[in-house]
Amino acid sequence: MRLPDEHAEIYKLRADELGIPLSSWITLALAEHENLDVPGYVKDDIKKATRKRILASLELELDMPQSA
């Protein structure tokens, strides 16, 4: 698939915001645009990225300074 450079940058940014591969984001966008079901592997990618963000935020919350 060929994408204009200026479009590819935006698509990659959107994929990075969700934490999923660019190919999964493109599949998601096309499915939503055509009112089709989002494939399971894309849903799995989104779930994995969501869990990763939650775990990262919990690690930040639990990172307490050590006392002497």
N, C-alpha and C positions, 0 to 999 in steps of 0.2 A: 504494500500500500504506500502510495506517495502522498506526503502531506507538505503543504507549503511551510517553509521554515518558520514564518511568523505564527502560523497556526500550531505547529508542532510544539513550540515553546509553551503556548498556553495550555495545550492538552497535557503536556508533561507536568506542568505546574499543578493542574487539577488532579492528575493521578497521584502526584507526590503528596498533595494535601490529604487525599484519602489513604495514602500509604499502600497503594496497589500498583501493579505493573501498568505501563501505558496501554498495552494490548487489552488488559481487562477493563481499563477506563473507557477505551474506545468502544468495546463491546457493550458496556453498560450504557454509554451515551446513545449508541445506535438502537439498542433494545428499548430504552425509554422513549426515544424519539418516535419509534414505530409502534409503540404500545405493545411490545412483545415481552414475554417473560425474560427476566434476567437469568442467564445460565447459572447453574449451581456452582461452577468453579469460580465465577465472579463473586457470587455471594460469599463463598468460602474465603476468597481473598479479602473481602471487606470485613468479614468477621475476624480473621486473623489480625488485620491491621488495627481493628478496634480493640481487640484484646491487648495487643502490643502497646497501644497508646494508654490504656487503662493501667497496665502493669507499670509503665514508665511513670505515670503520674503518681501511683502509689509509692513507688521507690523514692520519688522526690519528697512526698509527704512524710515518709518514714525516715528520711535521712536527717537524723537529729545530731546536733553537735555533741561531741564526747566531753564529759566532765573529767576533771582530774581526780 
